[in-house]
Protein backbone atom coordinates (compact mmCIF):
# COMPACT_ATOMS: atom_id res chain seq x y z
CA UNK A 1 0.00 0.00 0.00
CA UNK A 2 2.79 2.45 0.93
CA UNK A 3 4.61 1.67 -2.32
CA UNK A 4 1.49 2.25 -4.42
CA UNK A 5 0.66 5.48 -2.60
CA UNK A 6 4.21 6.84 -2.90
CA UNK A 7 4.29 5.94 -6.60
CA UNK A 8 1.00 7.74 -7.19
CA UNK A 9 2.15 10.78 -5.23
CA UNK A 10 5.29 11.04 -7.33
CA UNK A 11 3.34 10.58 -10.53
CA UNK A 12 1.41 13.64 -9.40
CA UNK A 13 4.69 15.42 -8.67
CA UNK A 14 5.73 14.81 -12.27
CA UNK A 15 2.44 16.22 -13.54
CA UNK A 16 2.87 19.32 -11.42
CA UNK A 17 5.56 20.55 -13.78
CA UNK A 18 2.95 20.97 -16.49
CA UNK A 19 1.31 23.76 -14.50
CA UNK A 20 1.06 26.92 -16.57
CA UNK A 21 2.58 30.10 -15.06
CA UNK A 22 0.79 33.06 -16.57
CA UNK A 23 2.40 36.49 -16.92
CA UNK A 24 -0.67 38.27 -18.27
CA UNK A 25 -4.31 37.32 -18.87
CA UNK A 26 -3.78 36.20 -22.45
CA UNK A 27 -4.57 32.95 -24.18
CA UNK A 28 -1.91 30.31 -23.53
CA UNK A 29 -1.16 26.97 -25.09
CA UNK A 30 1.42 24.32 -24.15
CA UNK A 31 4.92 25.45 -25.03
CA UNK A 32 6.49 22.07 -25.63
CA UNK A 33 6.10 18.33 -25.29
CA UNK A 34 8.28 15.70 -23.63
CA UNK A 35 8.78 12.26 -25.10
CA UNK A 36 9.92 9.60 -22.65
CA UNK A 37 10.92 6.36 -24.38
CA UNK A 38 9.89 3.28 -22.42
CA UNK A 39 13.40 1.82 -22.66
CA UNK A 40 15.25 4.89 -21.39
CA UNK A 41 15.88 6.17 -17.88
CA UNK A 42 16.51 9.68 -19.16
CA UNK A 43 13.79 11.84 -20.69
CA UNK A 44 14.24 13.17 -24.21
CA UNK A 45 13.22 16.70 -25.08
CA UNK A 46 11.35 17.48 -28.26
CA UNK A 47 10.35 21.04 -29.15
CA UNK A 48 7.06 21.67 -30.89
CA UNK A 49 6.27 24.81 -32.86
CA UNK A 50 3.51 26.85 -31.20
CA UNK A 51 0.09 26.40 -32.73
CA UNK A 52 -1.10 29.48 -34.59
CA UNK A 53 -4.31 31.31 -33.76
CA UNK A 54 -5.85 32.43 -37.04
CA UNK A 55 -8.54 35.09 -36.70
CA UNK A 56 -8.12 36.72 -40.12
CA UNK A 57 -7.46 34.03 -42.72
CA UNK A 58 -7.04 36.19 -45.84
CA UNK A 59 -5.64 39.61 -44.89
CA UNK A 60 -5.74 42.36 -47.50
CA UNK A 61 -2.51 43.70 -49.00
CA UNK A 62 -2.30 46.70 -46.67
CA UNK A 63 -2.95 44.38 -43.72
CA UNK A 64 -0.14 42.06 -44.85
CA UNK A 65 2.19 45.09 -44.99
CA UNK A 66 1.13 46.03 -41.45
CA UNK A 67 1.84 42.51 -40.20
CA UNK A 68 5.20 42.51 -41.96
CA UNK A 69 6.25 45.70 -40.18
CA UNK A 70 5.22 44.27 -36.80
CA UNK A 71 7.18 41.06 -37.46
CA UNK A 72 10.22 43.00 -38.67
CA UNK A 73 10.49 44.89 -35.39
CA UNK A 74 9.29 42.00 -33.23
CA UNK A 75 11.62 39.35 -34.61
CA UNK A 76 14.36 41.69 -35.84
CA UNK A 77 15.02 43.72 -32.71
CA UNK A 78 13.61 41.07 -30.40
CA UNK A 79 16.20 38.55 -31.53
CA UNK A 80 19.16 40.79 -30.66
CA UNK A 81 19.24 39.79 -26.94
CA UNK A 82 18.78 36.14 -27.94
CA UNK A 83 21.57 35.99 -30.54
CA UNK A 84 24.42 35.19 -28.09
CA UNK A 85 22.46 32.21 -26.76
CA UNK A 86 21.59 30.84 -30.22
CA UNK A 87 25.17 31.35 -31.48
CA UNK A 88 26.57 29.42 -28.50
CA UNK A 89 23.88 26.75 -28.11
CA UNK A 90 22.02 26.51 -31.39
CA UNK A 91 18.25 25.96 -31.10
CA UNK A 92 18.45 24.56 -27.56
CA UNK A 93 16.04 26.42 -25.22
CA UNK A 94 17.35 28.42 -22.27
CA UNK A 95 17.05 27.32 -18.66
CA UNK A 96 13.85 29.38 -18.34
CA UNK A 97 12.00 27.25 -20.88
CA UNK A 98 9.57 24.61 -19.71
CA UNK A 99 11.84 21.67 -18.97
CA UNK A 100 11.54 18.18 -17.63
CA UNK A 101 12.67 18.06 -14.01
CA UNK A 102 12.03 14.36 -13.58
CA UNK A 103 13.42 11.08 -14.77
CA UNK A 104 11.71 7.73 -14.96
CA UNK A 105 12.42 4.02 -14.72
CA UNK A 106 10.43 0.80 -14.92
CA UNK A 107 9.72 -1.04 -11.67
CA UNK A 108 7.51 -4.11 -11.37
CA UNK A 109 6.40 -3.55 -14.95
CA UNK A 110 5.24 0.03 -14.39
CA UNK A 111 6.93 3.35 -15.07
CA UNK A 112 7.87 5.37 -11.99
CA UNK A 113 8.70 9.10 -12.13
CA UNK A 114 11.23 10.70 -9.80
CA UNK A 115 12.55 14.19 -9.25
CA UNK A 116 16.24 14.78 -9.94
CA UNK A 117 16.45 16.29 -6.45
CA UNK A 118 15.31 13.12 -4.72
CA UNK A 119 16.08 10.02 -6.73
CA UNK A 120 16.04 7.48 -3.90
CA UNK A 121 13.41 8.59 -1.37
CA UNK A 122 10.61 11.04 -0.71
CA UNK A 123 11.44 14.55 0.47
CA UNK A 124 9.28 14.88 3.56
CA UNK A 125 10.10 18.38 4.82
CA UNK A 126 9.37 21.85 3.48
CA UNK A 127 12.02 23.96 5.17
CA UNK A 128 11.51 23.26 8.87
CA UNK A 129 7.89 22.12 8.43
CA UNK A 130 7.34 18.43 9.14
CA UNK A 131 3.56 18.35 9.59
CA UNK A 132 0.79 20.32 7.90
CA UNK A 133 -0.42 21.96 11.10
CA UNK A 134 2.90 23.80 11.18
CA UNK A 135 2.44 25.17 7.66
CA UNK A 136 0.06 28.10 8.25
CA UNK A 137 1.86 28.99 11.50
CA UNK A 138 5.16 29.20 9.62
CA UNK A 139 3.68 31.28 6.81
CA UNK A 140 1.93 33.62 9.26
CA UNK A 141 5.24 34.26 11.04
CA UNK A 142 7.16 34.83 7.79
CA UNK A 143 4.49 36.83 5.93
CA UNK A 144 2.06 38.29 8.51
CA UNK A 145 0.99 41.27 6.39
CA UNK A 146 0.91 39.58 2.97
CA UNK A 147 -2.45 38.91 1.35
CA UNK A 148 -3.43 35.31 1.96
CA UNK A 149 -7.08 34.61 1.02
CA UNK A 150 -9.48 36.68 -1.01
CA UNK A 151 -13.04 36.34 -2.33
CA UNK A 152 -15.34 38.65 -4.26
CA UNK A 153 -18.24 40.55 -2.70
CA UNK A 154 -21.67 39.54 -4.03
CA UNK A 155 -23.56 42.67 -5.10
CA UNK A 156 -26.78 41.27 -6.53
CA UNK A 157 -28.32 38.47 -8.54
CA UNK A 158 -31.10 38.21 -11.09
CA UNK A 159 -32.88 35.51 -13.02
CA UNK A 160 -32.82 35.52 -16.80
CA UNK A 161 -34.39 33.27 -19.40
CA UNK A 162 -31.80 31.22 -21.31
CA UNK A 163 -33.25 30.94 -24.81
CA UNK A 164 -30.66 28.38 -25.87
CA UNK A 165 -31.44 25.90 -23.09
CA UNK A 166 -35.05 27.05 -22.59
CA UNK A 167 -34.79 27.59 -18.83
CA UNK A 168 -34.35 30.30 -16.21
CA UNK A 169 -30.77 30.86 -15.03
CA UNK A 170 -29.27 32.93 -12.21
CA UNK A 171 -26.64 35.52 -13.04
CA UNK A 172 -24.53 37.38 -10.47
CA UNK A 173 -22.86 40.74 -10.15
CA UNK A 174 -19.72 40.90 -8.01
CA UNK A 175 -17.52 43.64 -6.62
CA UNK A 176 -13.79 43.52 -5.97
CA UNK A 177 -11.90 40.94 -3.92
CA UNK A 178 -11.85 41.36 -0.15
CA UNK A 179 -8.60 40.15 1.41
CA UNK A 180 -7.36 38.53 4.58
CA UNK A 181 -3.70 38.62 5.50
CA UNK A 182 -1.75 35.59 6.67
CA UNK A 183 -1.95 36.86 10.25
CA UNK A 184 -5.74 37.25 9.98
CA UNK A 185 -6.11 33.72 8.57
CA UNK A 186 -3.92 32.34 11.34
CA UNK A 187 -6.15 34.04 13.94
CA UNK A 188 -9.21 32.50 12.25
CA UNK A 189 -7.56 29.07 12.37
CA UNK A 190 -6.86 29.43 16.08
CA UNK A 191 -10.45 30.43 16.86
CA UNK A 192 -11.90 27.51 14.88
CA UNK A 193 -9.37 25.18 16.51
CA UNK A 194 -10.62 26.23 19.95
CA UNK A 195 -14.18 25.49 18.87
CA UNK A 196 -13.17 22.06 17.59
CA UNK A 197 -11.22 21.12 20.72
CA UNK A 198 -13.97 22.31 23.07
CA UNK A 199 -16.43 20.16 21.12
CA UNK A 200 -14.14 17.11 21.34
CA UNK A 201 -13.30 17.06 17.62
CA UNK A 202 -9.72 15.80 17.56
CA UNK A 203 -7.48 13.01 16.24
CA UNK A 204 -10.00 10.39 17.35
CA UNK A 205 -12.77 11.82 15.15
CA UNK A 206 -13.27 12.30 11.41
CA UNK A 207 -14.61 15.58 10.02
CA UNK A 208 -16.01 15.84 6.49
CA UNK A 209 -15.79 18.69 3.97
CA UNK A 210 -18.88 18.54 1.76
CA UNK A 211 -18.73 21.93 0.06
CA UNK A 212 -17.46 23.71 -3.03
CA UNK A 213 -14.05 25.37 -3.33
CA UNK A 214 -14.03 28.44 -1.12
CA UNK A 215 -12.10 30.48 1.41
CA UNK A 216 -14.12 28.77 4.15
CA UNK A 217 -13.26 25.28 2.83
CA UNK A 218 -9.51 25.87 3.05
CA UNK A 219 -9.69 27.75 6.36
CA UNK A 220 -11.60 24.81 7.85
CA UNK A 221 -9.00 22.42 6.43
CA UNK A 222 -6.16 24.30 8.12
CA UNK A 223 -8.08 24.35 11.41
CA UNK A 224 -8.74 20.60 11.34
CA UNK A 225 -5.10 19.91 10.52
CA UNK A 226 -4.12 22.20 13.39
CA UNK A 227 -5.94 19.97 15.90
CA UNK A 228 -4.81 16.73 14.19
CA UNK A 229 -8.34 15.81 13.14
CA UNK A 230 -8.41 13.61 10.00
CA UNK A 231 -10.33 15.22 7.14
CA UNK A 232 -12.77 13.38 4.89
CA UNK A 233 -13.18 15.01 1.47
CA UNK A 234 -15.86 14.14 -1.08
CA UNK A 235 -16.82 15.56 -4.45
CA UNK A 236 -20.03 17.61 -4.20
CA UNK A 237 -20.97 16.04 -7.53
CA UNK A 238 -21.23 12.54 -6.00
CA UNK A 239 -24.67 10.96 -5.70
CA UNK A 240 -26.52 10.98 -2.38
CA UNK A 241 -25.93 7.24 -2.01
CA UNK A 242 -22.17 7.69 -2.56
CA UNK A 243 -22.03 10.54 -0.04
CA UNK A 244 -23.93 8.45 2.51
CA UNK A 245 -21.57 5.53 1.93
CA UNK A 246 -18.43 7.67 2.42
CA UNK A 247 -19.73 9.42 5.54
CA UNK A 248 -21.04 6.24 7.15
CA UNK A 249 -17.83 4.33 6.37
CA UNK A 250 -15.67 6.98 8.06
CA UNK A 251 -18.13 7.61 10.91
CA UNK A 252 -17.88 11.37 10.62
CA UNK A 253 -18.87 13.42 13.68
CA UNK A 254 -18.87 16.78 11.92
CA UNK A 255 -19.27 18.22 8.41
CA UNK A 256 -18.81 21.54 6.60
CA UNK A 257 -21.48 22.34 4.00
CA UNK A 258 -22.52 25.37 1.94
CA UNK A 259 -25.80 26.62 0.46
CA UNK A 260 -25.52 24.10 -2.39
CA UNK A 261 -24.82 20.99 -0.32
CA UNK A 262 -26.85 21.67 2.84
CA UNK A 263 -30.19 20.57 1.28
CA UNK A 264 -28.56 17.33 0.14
CA UNK A 265 -27.13 16.68 3.60
CA UNK A 266 -30.58 17.13 5.13
CA UNK A 267 -31.90 14.34 2.87
CA UNK A 268 -29.41 11.81 4.25
CA UNK A 269 -28.80 13.15 7.76
CA UNK A 270 -30.89 10.42 9.42
CA UNK A 271 -28.56 7.81 7.91
CA UNK A 272 -25.52 9.30 9.67
CA UNK A 273 -25.80 8.18 13.31
CA UNK A 274 -22.41 9.57 14.38
CA UNK A 275 -22.97 13.12 13.06
CA UNK A 276 -23.09 15.78 15.81
CA UNK A 277 -21.94 19.05 14.26
CA UNK A 278 -22.82 20.81 11.01
CA UNK A 279 -21.04 24.04 10.07
CA UNK A 280 -22.64 26.06 7.27
CA UNK A 281 -20.39 28.17 5.01
CA UNK A 282 -21.05 30.38 1.97
CA UNK A 283 -20.07 29.49 -1.55
CA UNK A 284 -21.81 32.39 -3.31
CA UNK A 285 -25.02 33.15 -1.39
CA UNK A 286 -25.37 32.88 2.41
CA UNK A 287 -27.83 30.50 4.05
CA UNK A 288 -30.37 32.69 5.84
CA UNK A 289 -32.04 30.18 8.17
CA UNK A 290 -30.48 27.42 10.28
CA UNK A 291 -32.16 23.99 10.11
CA UNK A 292 -33.94 22.61 13.17
CA UNK A 293 -31.87 20.46 15.53
CA UNK A 294 -34.36 17.62 15.42
CA UNK A 295 -34.63 14.73 17.87
CA UNK A 296 -30.89 13.95 17.71
CA UNK A 297 -29.90 17.48 18.80
CA UNK A 298 -27.37 17.96 16.02
CA UNK A 299 -25.64 21.32 16.43
CA UNK A 300 -25.91 23.67 13.42
CA UNK A 301 -23.57 26.68 13.31
CA UNK A 302 -22.77 29.35 10.78
CA UNK A 303 -19.11 29.37 9.78
CA UNK A 304 -18.87 33.10 10.53
CA UNK A 305 -20.07 32.46 14.09
CA UNK A 306 -17.44 29.76 14.60
CA UNK A 307 -14.82 32.29 13.42
CA UNK A 308 -15.72 34.47 16.41
CA UNK A 309 -15.49 31.63 18.96
CA UNK A 310 -13.47 32.54 22.03
CA UNK A 311 -12.16 30.39 24.90
CA UNK A 312 -9.02 29.84 26.97
CA UNK A 313 -8.25 26.57 25.20
CA UNK A 314 -4.72 26.25 23.80
CA UNK A 315 -5.23 25.50 20.07
CA UNK A 316 -1.68 24.16 19.72
CA UNK A 317 -1.95 21.40 22.33
CA UNK A 318 -2.83 18.66 19.81
CA UNK A 319 0.17 18.87 17.49
CA UNK A 320 1.18 15.38 16.28
CA UNK A 321 4.78 14.26 16.54
CA UNK A 322 4.48 11.56 13.88
CA UNK A 323 4.75 12.75 10.26
CA UNK A 324 3.02 9.50 9.24
CA UNK A 325 -0.15 10.61 11.02
CA UNK A 326 -3.30 10.46 8.90
CA UNK A 327 -4.15 13.86 7.44
CA UNK A 328 -6.84 13.23 4.82
CA UNK A 329 -9.17 10.47 3.66
CA UNK A 330 -9.82 11.61 0.10
CA UNK A 331 -12.68 9.89 -1.70
CA UNK A 332 -12.47 9.35 -5.43
CA UNK A 333 -15.08 10.40 -7.97
CA UNK A 334 -16.61 6.92 -8.07
CA UNK A 335 -16.49 6.78 -11.87
CA UNK A 336 -15.51 3.10 -11.75
CA UNK A 337 -17.90 2.06 -8.98
CA UNK A 338 -18.34 3.08 -5.37
CA UNK A 339 -15.97 5.90 -4.29
CA UNK A 340 -12.78 4.74 -2.60
CA UNK A 341 -11.18 6.52 0.34
CA UNK A 342 -7.45 7.14 -0.18
CA UNK A 343 -5.58 7.59 3.11
CA UNK A 344 -2.97 10.37 2.86
CA UNK A 345 -0.49 11.27 5.59
CA UNK A 346 1.17 14.57 6.47
CA UNK A 347 4.36 13.22 4.94
CA UNK A 348 2.68 12.42 1.62
CA UNK A 349 1.30 15.94 1.17
CA UNK A 350 4.49 17.67 2.28
CA UNK A 351 6.44 15.52 -0.18
CA UNK A 352 4.53 17.14 -3.04
CA UNK A 353 5.07 20.68 -1.77
CA UNK A 354 8.73 19.95 -1.02
CA UNK A 355 9.27 18.57 -4.52
CA UNK A 356 8.76 22.05 -5.99
CA UNK A 357 10.25 24.18 -3.22
CA UNK A 358 13.36 24.87 -5.33
CA UNK A 359 11.42 25.49 -8.52
CA UNK A 360 11.85 29.19 -9.45
CA UNK A 361 8.45 29.15 -11.20
CA UNK A 362 6.71 28.95 -7.79
CA UNK A 363 7.28 31.69 -5.22
CA UNK A 364 5.56 33.98 -2.71
CA UNK A 365 4.93 36.70 -5.29
CA UNK A 366 2.39 34.65 -7.22
CA UNK A 367 -1.36 35.23 -7.24
CA UNK A 368 -2.98 31.81 -7.42
CA UNK A 369 -6.53 31.38 -8.74
CA UNK A 370 -8.37 28.57 -6.90
CA UNK A 371 -11.44 27.30 -8.74
CA UNK A 372 -11.02 23.57 -9.37
CA UNK A 373 -12.65 21.28 -6.74
CA UNK A 374 -10.63 21.43 -3.52
CA UNK A 375 -11.69 17.83 -2.93
CA UNK A 376 -9.52 16.83 -5.91
CA UNK A 377 -5.93 15.88 -5.06
CA UNK A 378 -4.45 18.26 -7.66
CA UNK A 379 -6.20 21.39 -6.36
CA UNK A 380 -5.90 20.36 -2.70
CA UNK A 381 -2.15 19.85 -2.88
CA UNK A 382 -1.59 23.05 -4.84
CA UNK A 383 -3.55 25.22 -2.41
CA UNK A 384 -1.48 23.91 0.52
CA UNK A 385 1.74 24.31 -1.47
CA UNK A 386 0.95 27.94 -2.31
CA UNK A 387 0.33 28.61 1.39
CA UNK A 388 3.73 27.20 2.25
CA UNK A 389 5.31 29.55 -0.28
CA UNK A 390 3.42 32.56 1.10
CA UNK A 391 1.52 33.20 -2.13
CA UNK A 392 -1.84 34.95 -2.48
CA UNK A 393 -4.90 32.77 -3.18
CA UNK A 394 -7.97 34.25 -4.84
CA UNK A 395 -11.09 32.05 -4.71
CA UNK A 396 -13.13 31.93 -7.91
CA UNK A 397 -15.90 29.75 -9.31
CA UNK A 398 -15.80 27.84 -12.62
CA UNK A 399 -18.93 29.57 -13.96
CA UNK A 400 -17.86 33.15 -13.12
CA UNK A 401 -14.25 33.12 -14.34
CA UNK A 402 -14.64 35.22 -17.50
CA UNK A 403 -16.75 38.18 -18.60
CA UNK A 404 -18.59 35.73 -20.86
CA UNK A 405 -19.11 33.04 -18.20
CA UNK A 406 -22.71 31.77 -17.91
CA UNK A 407 -23.31 33.03 -14.35
CA UNK A 408 -21.90 36.55 -14.87
CA UNK A 409 -24.26 39.45 -15.52
CA UNK A 410 -23.53 41.56 -18.62
CA UNK A 411 -21.19 44.39 -17.69
CA UNK A 412 -19.67 42.49 -14.75
CA UNK A 413 -16.02 41.49 -14.95
CA UNK A 414 -15.10 37.82 -14.57
CA UNK A 415 -13.04 36.57 -11.61
CA UNK A 416 -9.83 36.13 -13.59
CA UNK A 417 -10.10 39.57 -15.17
CA UNK A 418 -10.44 41.22 -11.74
CA UNK A 419 -7.90 39.05 -9.93
CA UNK A 420 -5.30 38.86 -12.74
CA UNK A 421 -3.67 35.62 -11.49
CA UNK A 422 -0.04 34.89 -12.27
CA UNK A 423 -0.34 31.19 -11.47
CA UNK A 424 -3.05 28.60 -11.93
CA UNK A 425 -3.61 24.95 -12.67
CA UNK A 426 -6.09 23.73 -15.22
CA UNK A 427 -7.78 20.80 -16.88
CA UNK A 428 -8.49 20.56 -20.63
CA UNK A 429 -12.19 21.40 -20.29
CA UNK A 430 -11.39 24.65 -18.52
CA UNK A 431 -8.77 25.65 -21.09
CA UNK A 432 -11.25 25.03 -23.89
CA UNK A 433 -13.74 27.36 -22.15
CA UNK A 434 -11.09 30.04 -21.72
CA UNK A 435 -10.05 29.76 -25.35
CA UNK A 436 -13.65 29.95 -26.56
CA UNK A 437 -14.38 32.99 -24.40
CA UNK A 438 -11.27 34.88 -25.51
CA UNK A 439 -11.80 34.08 -29.20
CA UNK A 440 -15.39 35.34 -28.91
CA UNK A 441 -14.17 38.62 -27.43
CA UNK A 442 -11.45 39.01 -30.07
CA UNK A 443 -13.89 38.53 -32.92
CA UNK A 444 -15.84 41.55 -31.68
CA UNK A 445 -12.79 43.76 -32.24
CA UNK A 446 -11.71 45.42 -35.47
CA UNK A 447 -9.80 43.47 -38.13
CA UNK A 448 -6.60 45.37 -37.40
CA UNK A 449 -6.75 44.47 -33.70
CA UNK A 450 -7.40 40.83 -34.54
CA UNK A 451 -4.37 40.80 -36.86
CA UNK A 452 -2.27 42.52 -34.24
CA UNK A 453 -3.28 39.93 -31.64
CA UNK A 454 -2.56 36.87 -33.76
CA UNK A 455 0.80 38.30 -34.84
CA UNK A 456 1.88 39.24 -31.32
CA UNK A 457 0.62 35.92 -29.96
CA UNK A 458 2.73 34.04 -32.50
CA UNK A 459 5.82 36.04 -31.53
CA UNK A 460 5.17 35.59 -27.83
CA UNK A 461 4.89 31.82 -28.14
CA UNK A 462 8.06 31.67 -30.24
CA UNK A 463 10.09 33.44 -27.54
CA UNK A 464 8.42 31.61 -24.65
CA UNK A 465 9.10 28.28 -26.37
CA UNK A 466 12.81 29.05 -26.08
CA UNK A 467 12.64 30.50 -22.57
CA UNK A 468 12.82 34.22 -23.39
CA UNK A 469 10.58 36.76 -21.67
CA UNK A 470 8.40 39.18 -23.65
CA UNK A 471 8.09 42.23 -21.34
CA UNK A 472 6.74 44.60 -24.01
CA UNK A 473 4.01 42.20 -25.10
CA UNK A 474 3.16 41.48 -21.47
CA UNK A 475 2.90 45.16 -20.61
CA UNK A 476 0.57 46.05 -23.45
CA UNK A 477 -2.04 43.27 -23.80
CA UNK A 478 -4.20 43.56 -26.90
Secondary structure, DSSP 8 states (H G I E B T S, - for coil): -HHHHHHHHHHHHHHHTT-EE-SSSS------EEE--TT-SS-EEE--------S-SS--HHHHHHHHHHHHHHHHTTTHHHHHHHHHHTT---TTS----EEEEEETTEEEEEETTBSSS----BTTB-SGGGHHHHHHHH-TTSEEEEEEEEEEEEEEEETTTTEEEEEEEEEEEEEEEHHHHHHHHHHHHHHHHHTT-STTSEEEEES-S-HHHHHHHHHHHHTT-EEEE--TTS-HHHHHHHHHHHT-SEEEE-TTTHHHHHHHGGG-TT--EEEE--SSS---S----TTTT-EEEEHHHHHT---S--TTTT--S-TTSEEEEEE---TTSS--EEEEEHHHHHHHHHHTTT-TTS-TT-EEEE-S-TTSHHHHHHHHHHHHHT-EEEE--TTSSSTT-TTB-TT---HHHHH--SEE---HHHHHHHHHHHHHHHTTS-HHHHHHHHHHHHHHHHHHHTT---HHHHHS--
